Amino acid sequence: MGLEKIRQTVLDEAKAEAKHITEAAQKQSASHIAYGKEEIKKEAEWLYKTRALSLEEEFNRRLIQFKGSAGKQILEKRNALISSLFDQARQKILAWPEDTYAQVMGRLIKKVSGDLSGKIQIHPEENQVFSKVLPGINATRDEAKITIDEAISLPERGGFIFARADFDVDQTLSTLLREIEYQILPVIAKELFEA
């Protein structure tokens, strides 16, 4: 499973959940609005014109508060859902077969290193995976070899940091998933709040 497929899966799941949350909030809002309007209508029959105007203003204020509260609830649920989906994606990637994971990491190393030498910082538990990947990458290089940085290790599994004296490229799973999340948040927000 490639990162693009994960990105699409997360986006599809987020859209479906966002649609469900939006429909539920709209139904609840419609019910509250209909009830509130009926109550104001009954009271308006018994009150003077100025009192009816005062009640209508109060209703509008409460409606705005309710919409704000509903929007906040949707936002909180959306954020919890997205966080959960990305946690699940991370766990699925870490559970990939070693060969699949190694192929993806190999492609990422080639992409970020180009023709440059450097070291990769990894989590110690992934030393075996990267030790298998690097000989294949280094076989096509003359002197621009890539090695595992034995002095610095990552605190959690998933991905690597390509390090040189003049720059680092963070390709940890956390960073990659955060970038995907950042890219799809505007799409999700558009689906939720544009109607």
PyMOL commands that set and color helices and strands:
alter all, ss='L'
color gray80, all
select helices_A, chain A and resi 3-46+49-94+98-113+124-138+173-193
alter helices_A, ss='H'
color red, helices_A
select strands_A, chain A and resi 118-121+146-148+159-163+168-172
alter strands_A, ss='S'
color yellow, strands_A
deselect
rebuild
show_as cartoon
